[in-house]
Amino acid sequence: MPAANNIAFTAPINPSGATPVLTPQQIWAGLLLKIRSAETFVPAAIQSTTVVSDSVDSTTGNPVTVREVTFRETQRKVQETVTAFESCRVEFAQPDGSRVSNVVSEGAGGELYMTYIFEWRHPGVSAEELATLLEKEKKMSQMAVEGTIKALRQLVEEKKI
């Protein structure tokens, strides 16, 4: 059975006192930018992004971007297929079956949340190695969500989105 870690982390986008307050339009513009420039949002994890191609899924009409990201720690290059589902989620699929979803949702009171869902595939690793990776990946998932929200806010302050 293939080894995998499934992790989700959620944070409020506009917690009390946060300024500027981000709008759904600004958040979506930021997620579209993240497809093309992941290092702007998670510089500790991703060193660079190169767009290979842009297309539209003929069945759904969703934009699809194929990109190559270079992971900072390992210098590993991974080609990802990224699909945008306006205006609530972006899904990243890697060749090994790993998947990441960036989801923007609304709470009962209209508050906005960002959730990242990770399905990290680790073929051939032991249960002990998988558990070690899980702890690292949990920390990384929190960093990715919080870092993305921080980057979104900074991009709005700089009038880039």
Residue frames as qw, qx, qy, qz and C-alpha x, y, z in Angstrom:
[[0.000, 0.890, 0.456, 0.000, 0.00, 0.00, 0.00],
 [0.403, 0.551, -0.050, 0.728, 1.45, 3.39, -0.94],
 [0.408, -0.464, -0.450, 0.645, 2.52, 5.55, 1.97],
 [0.076, 0.620, 0.263, 0.736, 0.88, 8.98, 2.21],
 [0.173, -0.345, -0.522, 0.760, 0.34, 11.78, 4.71],
 [0.046, -0.669, -0.531, -0.519, -2.97, 13.64, 4.51],
 [0.307, -0.355, -0.387, 0.794, -2.97, 16.99, 6.28],
 [0.052, 0.763, 0.400, 0.504, -5.24, 20.04, 6.35],
 [0.339, -0.337, -0.354, 0.804, -4.62, 23.38, 8.03],
 [0.029, 0.790, 0.474, 0.388, -7.04, 26.34, 8.24],
 [0.310, -0.290, -0.285, 0.860, -6.51, 29.94, 9.34],
 [0.182, 0.855, 0.419, -0.243, -8.77, 33.00, 9.34],
 [0.537, 0.467, 0.221, 0.666, -7.86, 35.39, 6.52],
 [0.015, -0.632, 0.020, -0.775, -9.04, 38.54, 8.30],
 [0.519, -0.411, -0.649, 0.375, -8.63, 37.93, 12.04],
 [0.229, -0.928, -0.288, 0.054, -9.67, 40.71, 14.40],
 [0.330, -0.832, 0.180, 0.407, -7.39, 43.73, 14.02],
 [0.623, 0.004, 0.531, 0.575, -5.77, 42.61, 10.75],
 [0.335, 0.861, 0.082, -0.374, -5.29, 45.38, 8.21],
 [0.464, 0.081, -0.152, -0.869, -5.89, 45.77, 5.43],
 [0.688, 0.150, 0.622, -0.343, -8.98, 43.58, 5.38],
 [0.073, -0.201, 0.800, 0.560, -8.67, 41.35, 2.32],
 [0.675, 0.288, 0.075, -0.675, -11.60, 41.05, -0.08],
 [0.841, 0.130, 0.525, 0.000, -12.55, 37.84, -1.90],
 [0.639, 0.767, -0.004, 0.051, -11.44, 39.49, -5.18],
 [0.017, 0.834, -0.542, 0.107, -7.99, 40.33, -3.77],
 [0.655, -0.327, 0.676, -0.088, -7.61, 36.82, -2.35],
 [0.847, 0.387, 0.363, 0.016, -8.49, 35.23, -5.69],
 [0.442, 0.863, -0.233, 0.082, -6.11, 37.54, -7.57],
 [0.266, -0.708, 0.644, -0.111, -3.40, 36.48, -5.12],
 [0.784, -0.071, 0.615, -0.040, -4.08, 32.78, -5.60],
 [0.758, 0.638, 0.126, 0.058, -3.87, 33.23, -9.37],
 [0.165, 0.869, -0.448, 0.130, -0.51, 34.99, -8.88],
 [0.591, -0.488, 0.632, -0.115, 0.62, 32.13, -6.60],
 [0.912, 0.294, 0.286, 0.011, 0.16, 29.71, -9.51],
 [0.632, 0.717, -0.077, 0.284, 2.79, 31.66, -11.47],
 [0.226, 0.635, -0.467, 0.572, 5.03, 32.75, -8.59],
 [0.788, -0.447, -0.423, -0.010, 4.85, 30.31, -5.67],
 [0.611, -0.004, -0.356, 0.707, 8.05, 31.71, -4.16],
 [0.106, -0.484, 0.017, -0.868, 6.27, 35.02, -3.50],
 [0.694, -0.473, -0.114, -0.530, 3.99, 33.18, -1.07],
 [0.914, -0.393, 0.099, 0.022, 6.09, 30.34, 0.37],
 [0.373, 0.804, -0.450, 0.111, 9.71, 31.45, -0.08],
 [0.436, -0.541, 0.696, -0.180, 10.95, 29.13, 2.67],
 [0.777, 0.075, 0.620, -0.077, 9.67, 26.11, 0.71],
 [0.708, 0.554, 0.377, 0.225, 9.80, 27.10, -2.97],
 [0.439, -0.415, 0.237, 0.761, 12.77, 28.77, -4.61],
 [0.135, 0.320, -0.399, -0.849, 11.37, 29.37, -8.10],
 [0.608, 0.450, 0.604, -0.252, 8.43, 28.81, -10.43],
 [0.010, 0.284, -0.599, -0.749, 8.60, 28.43, -14.21],
 [0.691, 0.390, 0.324, -0.514, 5.37, 28.31, -16.19],
 [0.366, -0.097, 0.827, 0.416, 5.55, 25.59, -18.86],
 [0.071, -0.288, -0.691, -0.659, 2.10, 26.04, -20.40],
 [0.339, 0.221, 0.430, -0.807, -1.36, 27.56, -19.97],
 [0.194, -0.171, -0.807, -0.530, -4.56, 25.99, -21.30],
 [0.565, -0.105, 0.228, -0.786, -8.25, 25.60, -20.55],
 [0.287, 0.050, 0.952, -0.098, -9.83, 22.28, -19.61],
 [0.264, -0.061, -0.578, -0.770, -12.26, 21.67, -22.48],
 [0.364, -0.410, -0.835, -0.052, -14.67, 19.79, -20.21],
 [0.341, -0.651, -0.534, 0.418, -14.92, 22.28, -17.33],
 [0.198, 0.882, 0.134, 0.406, -13.63, 25.56, -18.75],
 [0.584, -0.782, 0.063, 0.208, -11.20, 25.84, -15.84],
 [0.331, 0.834, -0.435, 0.073, -7.78, 27.35, -16.50],
 [0.951, -0.226, 0.079, 0.195, -4.93, 24.82, -16.24],
 [0.154, 0.882, -0.442, 0.054, -1.28, 25.78, -15.81],
 [0.946, -0.046, -0.141, 0.288, 1.63, 23.38, -16.01],
 [0.031, -0.917, 0.328, -0.224, 4.55, 24.73, -14.01],
 [0.796, 0.072, -0.460, 0.386, 7.90, 23.59, -12.69],
 [0.399, -0.874, 0.137, -0.242, 8.75, 24.49, -9.10],
 [0.585, 0.334, -0.597, 0.436, 12.13, 24.15, -7.45],
 [0.691, -0.679, -0.242, -0.042, 11.94, 23.22, -3.77],
 [0.001, -0.890, 0.369, -0.269, 14.46, 25.22, -1.74],
 [0.659, -0.561, 0.487, -0.117, 15.59, 22.57, 0.75],
 [0.811, -0.037, 0.560, 0.163, 16.29, 19.75, -1.71],
 [0.084, 0.519, -0.473, -0.707, 16.67, 21.69, -4.99],
 [0.355, 0.242, 0.892, 0.143, 14.26, 19.09, -6.37],
 [0.287, 0.178, -0.289, -0.896, 12.34, 20.25, -9.45],
 [0.300, 0.325, 0.884, -0.155, 8.75, 19.07, -9.76],
 [0.172, -0.125, -0.479, -0.852, 6.36, 19.67, -12.62],
 [0.205, 0.348, 0.737, -0.542, 2.88, 20.38, -11.32],
 [0.071, -0.430, -0.632, -0.641, -0.45, 20.64, -13.11],
 [0.002, 0.260, 0.493, -0.830, -2.44, 23.43, -11.48],
 [0.079, -0.530, -0.696, -0.478, -6.18, 23.88, -11.97],
 [0.070, 0.014, 0.309, -0.948, -8.03, 27.02, -10.84],
 [0.146, -0.554, -0.808, -0.136, -11.65, 26.72, -9.72],
 [0.002, -0.309, 0.051, -0.950, -12.85, 30.33, -9.60],
 [0.156, 0.746, -0.370, 0.531, -13.02, 31.67, -6.98],
 [0.747, -0.578, 0.143, -0.297, -12.73, 29.15, -4.20],
 [0.805, -0.396, 0.414, 0.154, -9.83, 26.80, -4.83],
 [0.437, 0.703, -0.540, -0.153, -6.64, 26.00, -6.68],
 [0.943, -0.194, 0.269, -0.027, -5.47, 22.41, -6.99],
 [0.148, 0.734, -0.650, -0.127, -1.86, 21.35, -7.57],
 [0.985, -0.002, 0.152, -0.087, -1.16, 17.81, -8.83],
 [0.114, -0.703, 0.676, 0.188, 2.32, 16.28, -8.89],
 [0.608, 0.335, -0.653, -0.303, 3.45, 13.32, -11.02],
 [0.192, 0.142, -0.928, 0.285, 3.85, 11.03, -7.98],
 [0.386, -0.522, -0.734, -0.199, 0.16, 11.46, -7.07],
 [0.257, -0.371, -0.451, 0.770, 0.78, 14.08, -4.38],
 [0.008, 0.699, 0.477, 0.533, -1.88, 16.79, -4.35],
 [0.189, -0.274, -0.394, 0.857, -2.27, 20.17, -2.69],
 [0.008, -0.730, -0.561, -0.391, -5.46, 22.22, -2.58],
 [0.115, -0.068, -0.270, 0.954, -5.64, 25.90, -1.58],
 [0.150, -0.611, -0.739, -0.242, -9.25, 26.54, -0.54],
 [0.073, -0.112, 0.222, -0.966, -10.92, 29.82, 0.35],
 [0.272, -0.495, -0.815, -0.132, -14.16, 29.36, 2.27],
 [0.232, -0.466, 0.053, -0.852, -16.71, 31.48, 4.06],
 [0.112, -0.141, -0.862, 0.474, -17.94, 30.89, 7.60],
 [0.065, -0.654, -0.753, -0.002, -21.50, 31.32, 8.87],
 [0.140, -0.831, -0.245, 0.480, -20.84, 34.95, 9.78],
 [0.499, 0.865, 0.016, 0.043, -19.24, 35.84, 6.45],
 [0.360, -0.764, 0.495, 0.206, -15.68, 35.47, 7.76],
 [0.743, 0.561, -0.351, -0.104, -13.12, 34.15, 5.28],
 [0.738, -0.471, 0.477, 0.074, -10.81, 31.19, 5.86],
 [0.510, 0.608, -0.581, -0.181, -7.90, 29.70, 3.98],
 [0.857, -0.249, 0.443, -0.086, -7.37, 25.95, 4.13],
 [0.351, 0.561, -0.713, -0.232, -4.54, 24.03, 2.55],
 [0.933, -0.086, 0.285, -0.203, -5.11, 20.33, 2.07],
 [0.137, 0.642, -0.736, -0.168, -2.04, 18.19, 1.43],
 [0.981, 0.016, 0.166, -0.096, -1.85, 14.63, 0.17],
 [0.057, 0.762, -0.636, -0.108, 1.86, 13.91, 0.27],
 [0.984, 0.127, -0.103, -0.072, 2.83, 10.59, -1.32],
 [0.177, -0.729, 0.660, -0.038, 5.95, 8.86, 0.00],
 [0.945, 0.161, -0.229, -0.169, 6.33, 5.57, -1.85],
 [0.791, 0.240, -0.473, 0.305, 8.60, 3.06, -0.24],
 [0.011, -0.545, 0.513, -0.663, 9.06, 4.75, 3.15],
 [0.362, -0.181, -0.868, 0.287, 8.70, 2.91, 6.44],
 [0.358, -0.771, -0.508, -0.136, 5.97, 3.68, 8.98],
 [0.531, -0.586, -0.158, 0.591, 8.60, 5.38, 11.16],
 [0.309, -0.014, 0.306, 0.901, 9.84, 7.55, 8.28],
 [0.107, -0.588, -0.582, -0.551, 6.23, 8.42, 7.40],
 [0.446, -0.773, -0.417, 0.172, 5.57, 9.54, 11.00],
 [0.463, -0.408, 0.046, 0.785, 8.69, 11.74, 10.96],
 [0.153, 0.225, 0.480, 0.834, 7.65, 13.25, 7.65],
 [0.223, -0.720, -0.620, -0.219, 4.13, 13.85, 9.03],
 [0.411, -0.723, -0.261, 0.490, 5.44, 16.08, 11.84],
 [0.317, -0.235, 0.296, 0.870, 7.55, 18.07, 9.39],
 [0.022, 0.367, 0.650, 0.665, 4.67, 18.36, 6.93],
 [0.256, -0.774, -0.572, 0.095, 2.24, 19.54, 9.65],
 [0.334, -0.631, -0.040, 0.699, 4.58, 22.41, 10.48],
 [0.215, -0.047, 0.520, 0.825, 5.05, 23.18, 6.80],
 [0.023, -0.592, -0.719, -0.365, 1.28, 23.25, 6.19],
 [0.255, -0.832, -0.369, 0.327, 0.75, 25.84, 8.93],
 [0.333, -0.471, 0.237, 0.781, 3.67, 27.91, 7.62],
 [0.195, 0.208, 0.669, 0.687, 2.29, 27.74, 4.07],
 [0.092, -0.758, -0.623, -0.170, -1.21, 28.93, 5.02],
 [0.319, -0.830, -0.192, 0.414, -0.05, 31.68, 7.37],
 [0.389, -0.325, 0.375, 0.776, 2.70, 32.73, 4.97],
 [0.176, 0.422, 0.666, 0.589, 0.25, 32.96, 2.07],
 [0.159, -0.866, -0.475, 0.001, -2.15, 35.14, 4.06],
 [0.396, -0.697, 0.051, 0.596, 0.73, 37.39, 5.13],
 [0.345, -0.061, 0.539, 0.766, 1.95, 37.64, 1.52],
 [0.082, 0.659, 0.656, 0.358, -1.58, 38.46, 0.29],
 [0.246, -0.890, -0.288, 0.252, -1.85, 41.27, 2.82],
 [0.407, -0.518, 0.277, 0.700, 1.58, 42.64, 1.82],
 [0.298, 0.220, 0.649, 0.664, 0.71, 42.49, -1.89],
 [0.035, -0.824, -0.541, -0.166, -2.50, 44.46, -1.20],
 [0.354, -0.812, -0.065, 0.460, -0.56, 47.03, 0.85],
 [0.355, -0.358, 0.471, 0.725, 1.90, 47.39, -2.05],
 [0.539, 0.580, 0.084, -0.604, -1.06, 47.69, -4.48],
 [0.024, 0.351, -0.847, -0.399, 0.18, 44.70, -6.50],
 [0.110, -0.314, -0.916, -0.223, -3.18, 42.91, -6.28]]
